[in-house]
Amino acid sequence: MLSEETKDRLRDEIIRVLVTERKYKDPDYSSKKLAEDLNTNSRYISAVCATRFHKNYAELVNDYRVNDAMSLLTDKRYARMSVEGMAGFNTRQSFYANFFKRIGVTPRQYRANHFKGLE
């Protein structure tokens, strides 16, 4: 059983590692590796993700990846590039499925809608 203070500390550390160190961009960065980096175990990581973020580890990481992809898709410097790898997804299928699940449109539609609004 984790104390509330420990959960809060782990939540802050998870955010620090995933966001500040940008580990979410590494498609091979697992909850096990995160637990090792934080000197804890993956069961604690799972518990903190569930209680503090209200999602599992994969959903948390994919949320950061989709948010990153949204920025990349609307940046003219990347207008002709595929962004799934830059956002940390292993496959195009995984990228499209996660993006559509969270945003409700495909990445291509999202990009087209954004640039259409700028014309």
C-alpha positions, 0 to 999 in steps of 0.5 A: 500500500502506497501512502498519499505522499508517495503517490504524489512524489511518484506522480511528480517524478513520472511527469519529470521523466516522461515530459521534462526528459521527453522519454515519451518520445522513446517508443521502447520506454516501458513502465518497467524502465520508468520504474527502474529509473525511479528506483521503484517497481512497475506495480507502483507505477501502474498504481500511480497512473491509475490513481493520479492520472486515471489511466494506465501507463500506455494511455498516459504516454500516448496522450503525450505523444498525441499532443506532441503530434498535434503540434507537429502536424500544425507546424509548417516546417513538418507539413510534408513529413510523417510525424508518427516517429517524431512523436514516439510511435513505433508504427503508423497503425498505432499512431493513427489508432491512438490519434483518432481515439483521442481527437476523433479525426485522423492525423491527415484530417487534423492537418488538413483542417488546421491548414484549411483554416489558415487559408 
